[in-house]
């Protein structure tokens, strides 16, 4: 597919040629993506004075065409009063429209509006509902929001600990500080409640530099059948942290947790199982439950058994989830025709997509296939990967050599 006006406009933006970008995006006509980008250029200035009023017009037209990000941006304008009269109720309506169109950050914003009573009477239950939806869709900030909701408003400390732990795992530093504050408050409920005891054990072992204390708490909960405690205790025993290393008990605990449905325990069992048939069983369970680290390893184990079509499916699923190893494997398999026909567009797509996760490891391999691709194929790979500028650089090199 030849470059369309929107693509040419996007490339011009990425090159910093903003006037050219505006011209090309205008030529795109009623294209929600082009109108969104025109609105962003107007809102940010980008070579001329910022014009939030013009941005609003572009966003409204894009939102009418179903562009979720444009609807979100309208919510921001009305919430802040930029280019419009500040109106929290209208902001909420646009956030809701954006969320309904699938924009996950907008879903979180709807939760915040309900939690704080902006544009609507405060409703903690409604805030929780939206934050849970956002969290399940991958919005990591919603994990912290849920922790705060349960720590300070609904006052369910084990539930707060769960969400803060998930938030800390996602790299949110504020959640780690909250866990330190929460630990003393869990001491009393931990003496009576299994979940509180498990949460406190995990906090002690992984966030308070008290692995021995964590082992003691987790042992009680693990013996009581808590899969999170079983998996966490198994990890500590496997590592010899807080207790003497015990490989046999590690395997028993991981298995008990995995059989109870714990996907991380299933992944760890798959790793321990090496190249055995058990590895495939447990890795399938983990990958099926969305454990990102399981995708590439499951693909490898399936490949060893000549189950190449299934292996490629898992590599692609991992690539789509942002796993670098899966991206590289999928790209190489499409390049070489493993698990299906040779597909240079998909190969280049995933080599380029590795740049989105901070890895340039695929660029050398990409150089090896672009000479066998047409300009349209290269640009298509760029569209699919979100790296149109890099794809266009390959095209320009072809033209000049």
Secondary structure as a PSIPRED ss2 file (coil, helix, strand):
# PSIPRED VFORMAT (PSIPRED V4.0)

   1 X C   1.000  0.000  0.000
   2 X C   1.000  0.000  0.000
   3 X C   1.000  0.000  0.000
   4 X C   1.000  0.000  0.000
   5 X H   0.000  1.000  0.000
   6 X H   0.000  1.000  0.000
   7 X H   0.000  1.000  0.000
   8 X H   0.000  1.000  0.000
   9 X H   0.000  1.000  0.000
  10 X H   0.000  1.000  0.000
  11 X H   0.000  1.000  0.000
  12 X H   0.000  1.000  0.000
  13 X H   0.000  1.000  0.000
  14 X H   0.000  1.000  0.000
  15 X H   0.000  1.000  0.000
  16 X C   1.000  0.000  0.000
  17 X C   1.000  0.000  0.000
  18 X H   0.000  1.000  0.000
  19 X H   0.000  1.000  0.000
  20 X H   0.000  1.000  0.000
  21 X H   0.000  1.000  0.000
  22 X H   0.000  1.000  0.000
  23 X H   0.000  1.000  0.000
  24 X H   0.000  1.000  0.000
  25 X H   0.000  1.000  0.000
  26 X H   0.000  1.000  0.000
  27 X H   0.000  1.000  0.000
  28 X C   1.000  0.000  0.000
  29 X C   1.000  0.000  0.000
  30 X C   1.000  0.000  0.000
  31 X C   1.000  0.000  0.000
  32 X H   0.000  1.000  0.000
  33 X H   0.000  1.000  0.000
  34 X H   0.000  1.000  0.000
  35 X H   0.000  1.000  0.000
  36 X H   0.000  1.000  0.000
  37 X H   0.000  1.000  0.000
  38 X H   0.000  1.000  0.000
  39 X H   0.000  1.000  0.000
  40 X H   0.000  1.000  0.000
  41 X H   0.000  1.000  0.000
  42 X H   0.000  1.000  0.000
  43 X H   0.000  1.000  0.000
  44 X H   0.000  1.000  0.000
  45 X C   1.000  0.000  0.000
  46 X C   1.000  0.000  0.000
  47 X C   1.000  0.000  0.000
  48 X C   1.000  0.000  0.000
  49 X C   1.000  0.000  0.000
  50 X C   1.000  0.000  0.000
  51 X C   1.000  0.000  0.000
  52 X H   0.000  1.000  0.000
  53 X H   0.000  1.000  0.000
  54 X H   0.000  1.000  0.000
  55 X H   0.000  1.000  0.000
  56 X H   0.000  1.000  0.000
  57 X H   0.000  1.000  0.000
  58 X H   0.000  1.000  0.000
  59 X H   0.000  1.000  0.000
  60 X H   0.000  1.000  0.000
  61 X H   0.000  1.000  0.000
  62 X H   0.000  1.000  0.000
  63 X H   0.000  1.000  0.000
  64 X H   0.000  1.000  0.000
  65 X C   1.000  0.000  0.000
  66 X C   1.000  0.000  0.000
  67 X C   1.000  0.000  0.000
  68 X H   0.000  1.000  0.000
  69 X H   0.000  1.000  0.000
  70 X H   0.000  1.000  0.000
  71 X H   0.000  1.000  0.000
  72 X H   0.000  1.000  0.000
  73 X H   0.000  1.000  0.000
  74 X H   0.000  1.000  0.000
  75 X H   0.000  1.000  0.000
  76 X H   0.000  1.000  0.000
  77 X H   0.000  1.000  0.000
  78 X H   0.000  1.000  0.000
  79 X H   0.000  1.000  0.000
  80 X H   0.000  1.000  0.000
  81 X C   1.000  0.000  0.000
  82 X C   1.000  0.000  0.000
  83 X C   1.000  0.000  0.000
  84 X C   1.000  0.000  0.000
  85 X C   1.000  0.000  0.000
  86 X C   1.000  0.000  0.000
  87 X C   1.000  0.000  0.000
  88 X H   0.000  1.000  0.000
  89 X H   0.000  1.000  0.000
  90 X H   0.000  1.000  0.000
  91 X H   0.000  1.000  0.000
  92 X H   0.000  1.000  0.000
  93 X H   0.000  1.000  0.000
  94 X H   0.000  1.000  0.000
  95 X H   0.000  1.000  0.000
  96 X H   0.000  1.000  0.000
  97 X H   0.000  1.000  0.000
  98 X H   0.000  1.000  0.000
  99 X H   0.000  1.000  0.000
 100 X H   0.000  1.000  0.000
 101 X C   1.000  0.000  0.000
 102 X C   1.000  0.000  0.000
 103 X C   1.000  0.000  0.000
 104 X H   0.000  1.000  0.000
 105 X H   0.000  1.000  0.000
 106 X H   0.000  1.000  0.000
 107 X H   0.000  1.000  0.000
 108 X H   0.000  1.000  0.000
 109 X H   0.000  1.000  0.000
 110 X H   0.000  1.000  0.000
 111 X H   0.000  1.000  0.000
 112 X H   0.000  1.000  0.000
 113 X H   0.000  1.000  0.000
 114 X H   0.000  1.000  0.000
 115 X H   0.000  1.000  0.000
 116 X H   0.000  1.000  0.000
 117 X C   1.000  0.000  0.000
 118 X C   1.000  0.000  0.000
 119 X C   1.000  0.000  0.000
 120 X C   1.000  0.000  0.000
 121 X C   1.000  0.000  0.000
 122 X C   1.000  0.000  0.000
 123 X C   1.000  0.000  0.000
 124 X H   0.000  1.000  0.000
 125 X H   0.000  1.000  0.000
 126 X H   0.000  1.000  0.000
 127 X H   0.000  1.000  0.000
 128 X H   0.000  1.000  0.000
 129 X H   0.000  1.000  0.000
 130 X H   0.000  1.000  0.000
 131 X H   0.000  1.000  0.000
 132 X H   0.000  1.000  0.000
 133 X H   0.000  1.000  0.000
 134 X H   0.000  1.000  0.000
 135 X H   0.000  1.000  0.000
 136 X H   0.000  1.000  0.000
 137 X C   1.000  0.000  0.000
 138 X C   1.000  0.000  0.000
 139 X C   1.000  0.000  0.000
 140 X H   0.000  1.000  0.000
 141 X H   0.000  1.000  0.000
 142 X H   0.000  1.000  0.000
 143 X H   0.000  1.000  0.000
 144 X H   0.000  1.000  0.000
 145 X H   0.000  1.000  0.000
 146 X H   0.000  1.000  0.000
 147 X H   0.000  1.000  0.000
 148 X H   0.000  1.000  0.000
 149 X H   0.000  1.000  0.000
 150 X H   0.000  1.000  0.000
 151 X H   0.000  1.000  0.000
 152 X H   0.000  1.000  0.000
 153 X C   1.000  0.000  0.000
 154 X C   1.000  0.000  0.000
 155 X C   1.000  0.000  0.000
 156 X C   1.000  0.000  0.000
 157 X H   0.000  1.000  0.000
 158 X H   0.000  1.000  0.000
 159 X H   0.000  1.000  0.000
 160 X H   0.000  1.000  0.000
 161 X H   0.000  1.000  0.000
 162 X H   0.000  1.000  0.000
 163 X H   0.000  1.000  0.000
 164 X H   0.000  1.000  0.000
 165 X H   0.000  1.000  0.000
 166 X H   0.000  1.000  0.000
 167 X H   0.000  1.000  0.000
 168 X H   0.000  1.000  0.000
 169 X H   0.000  1.000  0.000
 170 X C   1.000  0.000  0.000
 171 X C   1.000  0.000  0.000
 172 X C   1.000  0.000  0.000
 173 X H   0.000  1.000  0.000
 174 X H   0.000  1.000  0.000
 175 X H   0.000  1.000  0.000
 176 X H   0.000  1.000  0.000
 177 X H   0.000  1.000  0.000
 178 X H   0.000  1.000  0.000
 179 X H   0.000  1.000  0.000
 180 X H   0.000  1.000  0.000
 181 X H   0.000  1.000  0.000
 182 X H   0.000  1.000  0.000
 183 X H   0.000  1.000  0.000
 184 X H   0.000  1.000  0.000
 185 X H   0.000  1.000  0.000
 186 X H   0.000  1.000  0.000
 187 X H   0.000  1.000  0.000
 188 X H   0.000  1.000  0.000
 189 X H   0.000  1.000  0.000
 190 X H   0.000  1.000  0.000
 191 X C   1.000  0.000  0.000
 192 X C   1.000  0.000  0.000
 193 X C   1.000  0.000  0.000
 194 X H   0.000  1.000  0.000
 195 X H   0.000  1.000  0.000
 196 X H   0.000  1.000  0.000
 197 X H   0.000  1.000  0.000
 198 X H   0.000  1.000  0.000
 199 X H   0.000  1.000  0.000
 200 X H   0.000  1.000  0.000
 201 X H   0.000  1.000  0.000
 202 X H   0.000  1.000  0.000
 203 X H   0.000  1.000  0.000
 204 X H   0.000  1.000  0.000
 205 X H   0.000  1.000  0.000
 206 X H   0.000  1.000  0.000
 207 X H   0.000  1.000  0.000
 208 X C   1.000  0.000  0.000
 209 X C   1.000  0.000  0.000
 210 X C   1.000  0.000  0.000
 211 X H   0.000  1.000  0.000
 212 X H   0.000  1.000  0.000
 213 X H   0.000  1.000  0.000
 214 X H   0.000  1.000  0.000
 215 X H   0.000  1.000  0.000
 216 X H   0.000  1.000  0.000
 217 X H   0.000  1.000  0.000
 218 X H   0.000  1.000  0.000
 219 X H   0.000  1.000  0.000
 220 X H   0.000  1.000  0.000
 221 X H   0.000  1.000  0.000
 222 X H   0.000  1.000  0.000
 223 X H   0.000  1.000  0.000
 224 X C   1.000  0.000  0.000
 225 X C   1.000  0.000  0.000
 226 X C   1.000  0.000  0.000
 227 X H   0.000  1.000  0.000
 228 X H   0.000  1.000  0.000
 229 X H   0.000  1.000  0.000
 230 X H   0.000  1.000  0.000
 231 X H   0.000  1.000  0.000
 232 X H   0.000  1.000  0.000
 233 X H   0.000  1.000  0.000
 234 X H   0.000  1.000  0.000
 235 X H   0.000  1.000  0.000
 236 X H   0.000  1.000  0.000
 237 X H   0.000  1.000  0.000
 238 X H   0.000  1.000  0.000
 239 X H   0.000  1.000  0.000
 240 X C   1.000  0.000  0.000
 241 X C   1.000  0.000  0.000
 242 X C   1.000  0.000  0.000
 243 X C   1.000  0.000  0.000
 244 X C   1.000  0.000  0.000
 245 X C   1.000  0.000  0.000
 246 X C   1.000  0.000  0.000
 247 X H   0.000  1.000  0.000
 248 X H   0.000  1.000  0.000
 249 X H   0.000  1.000  0.000
 250 X H   0.000  1.000  0.000
 251 X H   0.000  1.000  0.000
 252 X H   0.000  1.000  0.000
 253 X H   0.000  1.000  0.000
 254 X H   0.000  1.000  0.000
 255 X H   0.000  1.000  0.000
 256 X H   0.000  1.000  0.000
 257 X H   0.000  1.000  0.000
 258 X H   0.000  1.000  0.000
 259 X H   0.000  1.000  0.000
 260 X C   1.000  0.000  0.000
 261 X C   1.000  0.000  0.000
 262 X C   1.000  0.000  0.000
 263 X H   0.000  1.000  0.000
 264 X H   0.000  1.000  0.000
 265 X H   0.000  1.000  0.000
 266 X H   0.000  1.000  0.000
 267 X H   0.000  1.000  0.000
 268 X H   0.000  1.000  0.000
 269 X H   0.000  1.000  0.000
 270 X H   0.000  1.000  0.000
 271 X H   0.000  1.000  0.000
 272 X H   0.000  1.000  0.000
 273 X C   1.000  0.000  0.000
 274 X C   1.000  0.000  0.000
 275 X C   1.000  0.000  0.000
 276 X C   1.000  0.000  0.000
 277 X H   0.000  1.000  0.000
 278 X H   0.000  1.000  0.000
 279 X H   0.000  1.000  0.000
 280 X H   0.000  1.000  0.000
 281 X H   0.000  1.000  0.000
 282 X H   0.000  1.000  0.000
 283 X H   0.000  1.000  0.000
 284 X H   0.000  1.000  0.000
 285 X H   0.000  1.000  0.000
 286 X H   0.000  1.000  0.000
 287 X H   0.000  1.000  0.000
 288 X H   0.000  1.000  0.000
 289 X C   1.000  0.000  0.000
 290 X C   1.000  0.000  0.000
 291 X C   1.000  0.000  0.000
 292 X H   0.000  1.000  0.000
 293 X H   0.000  1.000  0.000
 294 X H   0.000  1.000  0.000
 295 X H   0.000  1.000  0.000
 296 X H   0.000  1.000  0.000
 297 X H   0.000  1.000  0.000
 298 X H   0.000  1.000  0.000
 299 X H   0.000  1.000  0.000
 300 X H   0.000  1.000  0.000
 301 X H   0.000  1.000  0.000
 302 X H   0.000  1.000  0.000
 303 X H   0.000  1.000  0.000
 304 X H   0.000  1.000  0.000
 305 X C   1.000  0.000  0.000
 306 X C   1.000  0.000  0.000
 307 X C   1.000  0.000  0.000
 308 X H   0.000  1.000  0.000
 309 X H   0.000  1.000  0.000
 310 X H   0.000  1.000  0.000
 311 X H   0.000  1.000  0.000
 312 X H   0.000  1.000  0.000
 313 X H   0.000  1.000  0.000
 314 X H   0.000  1.000  0.000
 315 X H   0.000  1.000  0.000
 316 X H   0.000  1.000  0.000
 317 X H   0.000  1.000  0.000
 318 X H   0.000  1.000  0.000
 319 X H   0.000  1.000  0.000
 320 X H   0.000  1.000  0.000
 321 X C   1.000  0.000  0.000
 322 X C   1.000  0.000  0.000
 323 X C   1.000  0.000  0.000
 324 X H   0.000  1.000  0.000
 325 X H   0.000  1.000  0.000
 326 X H   0.000  1.000  0.000
 327 X H   0.000  1.000  0.000
 328 X H   0.000  1.000  0.000
 329 X H   0.000  1.000  0.000
 330 X H   0.000  1.000  0.000
 331 X H   0.000  1.000  0.000
 332 X H   0.000  1.000  0.000
 333 X H   0.000  1.000  0.000
 334 X H   0.000  1.000  0.000
 335 X H   0.000  1.000  0.000
 336 X H   0.000  1.000  0.000
 337 X C   1.000  0.000  0.000
 338 X C   1.000  0.000  0.000
 339 X C   1.000  0.000  0.000
 340 X C   1.000  0.000  0.000
 341 X C   1.000  0.000  0.000
 342 X C   1.000  0.000  0.000
 343 X C   1.000  0.000  0.000
 344 X H   0.000  1.000  0.000
 345 X H   0.000  1.000  0.000
 346 X H   0.000  1.000  0.000
 347 X H   0.000  1.000  0.000
 348 X H   0.000  1.000  0.000
 349 X H   0.000  1.000  0.000
 350 X H   0.000  1.000  0.000
 351 X H   0.000  1.000  0.000
 352 X H   0.000  1.000  0.000
 353 X H   0.000  1.000  0.000
 354 X H   0.000  1.000  0.000
 355 X H   0.000  1.000  0.000
 356 X H   0.000  1.000  0.000
 357 X H   0.000  1.000  0.000
 358 X C   1.000  0.000  0.000
 359 X C   1.000  0.000  0.000
 360 X C   1.000  0.000  0.000
 361 X H   0.000  1.000  0.000
 362 X H   0.000  1.000  0.000
 363 X H   0.000  1.000  0.000
 364 X H   0.000  1.000  0.000
 365 X H   0.000  1.000  0.000
 366 X H   0.000  1.000  0.000
 367 X H   0.000  1.000  0.000
 368 X H   0.000  1.000  0.000
 369 X H   0.000  1.000  0.000
 370 X H   0.000  1.000  0.000
 371 X C   1.000  0.000  0.000
 372 X C   1.000  0.000  0.000
 373 X C   1.000  0.000  0.000
 374 X C   1.000  0.000  0.000
 375 X H   0.000  1.000  0.000
 376 X H   0.000  1.000  0.000
 377 X H   0.000  1.000  0.000
 378 X H   0.000  1.000  0.000
 379 X H   0.000  1.000  0.000
 380 X H   0.000  1.000  0.000
 381 X H   0.000  1.000  0.000
 382 X H   0.000  1.000  0.000
 383 X H   0.000  1.000  0.000
 384 X H   0.000  1.000  0.000
 385 X H   0.000  1.000  0.000
 386 X C   1.000  0.000  0.000
 387 X C   1.000  0.000  0.000
 388 X H   0.000  1.000  0.000
 389 X H   0.000  1.000  0.000
 390 X H   0.000  1.000  0.000
 391 X H   0.000  1.000  0.000
 392 X H   0.000  1.000  0.000
 393 X H   0.000  1.000  0.000
 394 X H   0.000  1.000  0.000
 395 X H   0.000  1.000  0.000
 396 X H   0.000  1.000  0.000
 397 X H   0.000  1.000  0.000
 398 X H   0.000  1.000  0.000
 399 X H   0.000  1.000  0.000
 400 X H   0.000  1.000  0.000
 401 X C   1.000  0.000  0.000
